[in-house]
Amino acid sequence: MNACKHWGRKLPVVFALLILITATFINVDTAQARSATTTDNSQSTSTGTFTATKKDNKLYIEVKNFDEEANLNVRARPADGSSGWQKIGSLSTDKEGDGEETITLTSSALKKADQLSVCLKNIDDDSLSCTVTGSTTTTSTGSSSSSASAENLSARLQGERLIIQAEDFPTKTTYFVRVKPTNSTLRWEKIGSLSTDNNGNGKATIALETNALKNANQLSVCLKDTEDDSLTCTTTGNTTSSTSSSSGSSSIAALNFTAAIQSNRLVIQIKDAPASESFYVFVHKSSSLYTGNWDRIGVLTVKNDGKISKTFQIDSKYREADVLHVSLKSTSTTAVYYATIYP
């Protein structure tokens, strides 16, 4: 009888412990599942396309392969620049990075214009993608101009001076130069300007005034178009390396690709490869190419013209590494191609 009373008093405690243990396992499993999902979703971003069509005083916009669940403000003006930019609406993308919107034009200037310049501004990072009605613009997430491309922008430090060079940019265009130390919380500083010539080329050498810029090991550099506010950005000290070695069996004698860290993301470009060829993308930060653990960050597939440019999100440990190795492994053969970046 005394034993029954003893266990009768203990049972509530035992049940409480069982419930607590069960809840703990459920929370652990749920947290692990959430973590895995977050990791998968943050691995890579795709090159997107953006079209705008004007018809019957309405603007039809369609985007594909942009950042997922992005919120974009829509701005427009007559393509001939006869009046200023106007915010005319907004557009949101779905989980696939796709979206479309129909906007009724209320401004007489926009209604009368034969052609409109249209920009989508991501409200999260202020990046811009711009086009004109009747054309299709391809843009990589993080790059923000319809014509100017980060791949054609270079910046390097020489003592206390910043040397910037732009090639194949829009002709006769002026840009403000804004910089800040890479991976810092410091504000962007406007330090000068750069203008392109009749061929779309331009160069500027600008003296660095503040100690924060003079003492920085690396600078993030952005050119801001004075007309449409679009941004094209890069970082100093990035050395992009074409493949210098390969292994395995492949129908591709030599794959020429470049890799660079731009705006804290890894940008990979292939300019001459068999159409529809696919590659797994791996990175690691060991000083030696052949030692260290490779992390797979995504897949890229060459387009029909033999080219591809794709941007991948990478962890800060890779962005801040002294040396970053990149490998492309064919999905159909055993071939592997390598490149090395010195951020």
Buried (B, 14 or more C-beta within 10 A) or exposed (E): EEEEEEEEEEEEEEEEEEEEEEEEEEEEEEEEEEEEEEEEEEBBBBBBBBBBBBEEEEBBBBBBBBBBBBBBBBBBBBBEEEBEBBEBBBBEBEEEBBBEBEBEBEBEBBBEBEBBBBBBBBEEBEBBBBBBBEEEBBBBBBBBBBBBBBBBBBBBBEEEEBBBBBBBBBEEBBBBBBBBBBBEEEEEBEBBBBBBEEEBBBBBEBEBEEEBBEEBEBBBBBBBBEBBBBBBBBBBBBEBBBBEEBEEEBEBEEBBBBBBBBBBBBBBBBBEBEEEBBBBBBBBBBEEBEEEEBBEBBBBEBBEEBEBBBBBBBBEEBBBBEBBBBBBBBEEEEBBBBBBBEB
